[in-house]
């Protein structure tokens, strides 16, 4: 695990040491097209984001840490958006997610076997139509993205956990501010997500009750990122997140805090890469206290 953290740090720092072409004096794609900024009509944005979360500790019903056999959760999220308005204020898109999870102390690397057995599960889990909107013409660095995630994986009784068995409507609000001669950028995100579905206690006996833990709840993450640009094509950042799962009828709530860092580099005019690390530093009510390693590729054209 320490080797993976060291690799992320090295990769983030070393990005500043190479580039395909000189863009000094120009705003690069990673500076200009933050999540707050929408696409022009006819532009396409494709993001291939991979995250691996692994844990050997969780909280009890309160906030006390307890040890468990290793559990690992891999998620691939693919997002595809295109601009449809002449004023660059409406984008439409599509999201789908593939997951692979392992339990019972298996090595983290085993998630890449994509197995289905008594201690592992994998598959395509959700698809989501999505829309991005810039609501105020005079505030181009504020926007929101609204998506409806539909579970498409098969329901299995007594099977390992794969994903939430919820119809999940999520709206993300983005705002960023660049300052210090384009060397610094603050990015903020606030989400409102509603998980729809029956209570766990009302689920059919032949269904996976564990996948219904979040049904009838409000998901509210708050995140802030501080980025520094050593060059126009490279950025390193630190971030913190506070997340709440608020009970709306399923008799379950949860919250956690995480800290992280990472970096992005624009490889070409079209392609950029991102690496990041997040550590869950506290939680409440059976919240995992692990860490997430992420690698993303983004093509914008």
Rosetta blueprint (number, residue, H / E / L):
1 X L
2 X H
3 X H
4 X H
5 X H
6 X H
7 X H
8 X H
9 X H
10 X H
11 X H
12 X H
13 X H
14 X H
15 X H
16 X H
17 X H
18 X L
19 X L
20 X L
21 X L
22 X L
23 X L
24 X L
25 X L
26 X L
27 X L
28 X L
29 X H
30 X H
31 X H
32 X H
33 X L
34 X L
35 X L
36 X L
37 X L
38 X L
39 X L
40 X L
41 X E
42 X L
43 X L
44 X E
45 X E
46 X E
47 X E
48 X E
49 X E
50 X E
51 X E
52 X E
53 X E
54 X E
55 X E
56 X E
57 X E
58 X E
59 X E
60 X L
61 X L
62 X L
63 X L
64 X L
65 X E
66 X E
67 X E
68 X E
69 X E
70 X E
71 X E
72 X E
73 X E
74 X E
75 X E
76 X E
77 X E
78 X E
79 X E
80 X E
81 X E
82 X E
83 X E
84 X L
85 X L
86 X L
87 X L
88 X L
89 X L
90 X E
91 X E
92 X E
93 X E
94 X E
95 X E
96 X E
97 X E
98 X E
99 X E
100 X E
101 X E
102 X E
103 X L
104 X L
105 X L
106 X L
107 X L
108 X H
109 X H
110 X H
111 X H
112 X H
113 X H
114 X L
115 X L
116 X L
117 X E
118 X L
119 X L
120 X E
121 X E
122 X E
123 X E
124 X E
125 X E
126 X E
127 X E
128 X E
129 X E
130 X E
131 X E
132 X E
133 X E
134 X L
135 X L
136 X L
137 X L
138 X L
139 X L
140 X L
141 X L
142 X E
143 X E
144 X E
145 X E
146 X E
147 X E
148 X E
149 X E
150 X E
151 X E
152 X L
153 X L
154 X L
155 X L
156 X L
157 X L
158 X L
159 X L
160 X L
161 X L
162 X L
163 X L
164 X L
165 X L
166 X L
167 X E
168 X E
169 X E
170 X E
171 X E
172 X E
173 X E
174 X E
175 X E
176 X E
177 X E
178 X E
179 X E
180 X L
181 X L
182 X L
183 X L
184 X E
185 X E
186 X E
187 X E
188 X E
189 X E
190 X E
191 X E
192 X E
193 X E
194 X E
195 X E
196 X E
197 X L
198 X L
199 X L
200 X H
201 X H
202 X H
203 X L
204 X L
205 X L
206 X L
207 X L
208 X L
209 X H
210 X H
211 X H
212 X H
213 X L
214 X L
215 X L
216 X L
217 X E
218 X E
219 X E
220 X E
221 X E
222 X E
223 X E
224 X E
225 X E
226 X E
227 X E
228 X E
229 X E
230 X E
231 X E
232 X L
233 X L
234 X E
235 X E
236 X E
237 X E
238 X E
239 X E
240 X E
241 X E
242 X E
243 X E
244 X E
245 X E
246 X E
247 X E
248 X L
249 X L
250 X L
251 X L
252 X L
253 X L
254 X E
255 X E
256 X E
257 X E
258 X E
259 X E
260 X E
261 X E
262 X E
263 X E
264 X E
265 X E
266 X E
267 X L
268 X L
269 X L
270 X L
271 X E
272 X E
273 X E
274 X E
275 X E
276 X E
277 X E
278 X E
279 X E
280 X E
281 X E
282 X E
283 X E
284 X E
285 X L
286 X L
287 X L
288 X E
289 X L
290 X L
291 X E
292 X E
293 X E
294 X E
295 X E
296 X E
297 X E
298 X E
299 X E
300 X E
301 X L
